Amino acid sequence: AMIDEMQAFAHNGTWELVHLPPGKKIVGCRWVYAVKVGPNGEVDHLKAGLVAKRYTQIYGLDYCDTFSPVAMITTVRLFLCILKETSLENFKPNDSSMDPNQKLMIDQGEIFQIQRYKRLVGKLIYLTITRPDVSFTVGVVSQFMKNPHIDHWNVVIRILIYIKRVPGQGLLYEDKGNTQVLRYCDANWVCYPIDKRSTTGYYVFIGGNIISWKRKKQSVVARSYAKTKYRSMALAICELVWIKQFLQELKFCEVN
């Protein structure tokens, strides 16, 4: 694996040898190893990565802020919203799905084909970029990637039937005469009997148009409903702070 990594560096022209500039120091490197396993738990291949020891560098002296020109999904939606304010864009509306009373367990029904399950759920995860109405359901079924059962597969099929019933639905961006930023968040306390975790969910609107949403299982077990709510609000506020700074940078509107 280490030889393959070095050959990949040479083939891609990752680096070139140069003289050390005056006043600069060399940043060391180290190997990071990983074992990739197949769907049945067998060792598929070994992987090695050569990485720099970034922890030996000092901010402002050895490195400064860097920028990667990759647009976040929320950024794309925000630009679509702004384009609609100028009457340049339009999408269709959306709805909600899934039985709220359905609970999925780990060992529920017969074991299903792992690769087929992963492939289909992966496509549904990509679909949630423009379909928030299925994001909750897809988030639920994605928890059973390692060991899916027939009941989990049935829920995936139900999602597909729902999408087939309303294939033209999507996002609708309208000019409603305002640029008010609104945030809605909620939490479901201990909604998963498997690990007793709670779920956080939020939506962010600007001018009545949805631009950001998330459904996420909380990383710790909340000991009360109030703590679950606070964690949900904290996550939503972090998203709001980023959106506020982004809008101010664009000089698009004032955010209170």
C-alpha positions, 0 to 999 in steps of 0.5 A: 500500500505504501509503494502504491501511494508513492507511485501515485504521487510520482504519477500525478506530479504531486510535488517537486523538489526545491531549495528550502527558502530562507527563514522557512522550516520543513514540515514533516510527514507521517504514514496513516494506515487503514484496512478496507473491508468488504460487505461480508467483513473480509479484508478487501485491501490495505490503504496507506496515506502520507500526510503532513504533520500540520500540528507542527505548524504555527498559524500566521507564521507557517500558514494562513487562511486557505480557500477551496472554491467549492460551493456548499449546497446551501450556497447554491440554494441561497443563490437560487433564492436571490435569483428569484428575487430578480425574477430569474428562477423557479422550481416546483413545490414540495410535500412531506412523506413517511409514516411517523408511527413506524419504528425500525429496529436493527434485527427486523425481518430477514437479512437483505442484500447489502450492496443493493441496499447501499446502492439505492439508499446512496442514490436517495441521499443524493436526491435529498439535495432537492427533496427535503420531503424525503430527507427524514425517511432517507436519514432513517433508512441510512442507519442500517447500511451495514446490516439491512433487513427486509423491513428496512428494504420495504421502507426504501421501496415505500420512498420510491413509490412516494417519489413515483407518485409525485415525480414533478415535486421539488423546490419553489422559489418565489418573490414574496416581497420580503427578505426576512430570514426565519428559522424553525427547529424541533427535536424528537426526544429518544425517538430511536429505541436502538440507541436512545438517541434523539433527533434534531431537525431545522429549516431556514427560510429567506423571503419565504423560500427554504434554503437550508434544512437538516435532520440529524441524530444527536451525538449524545443521549439527552437526559431530558426533553429540554436538553434535546431542544437546546441542542437542536436550537444550538445547531440551527443557530450555528447555521443562521450565523453562517447564513447571516455572514454570507448575506452580509458579504453579498450585501443582499439584505440585513439580517436581524 
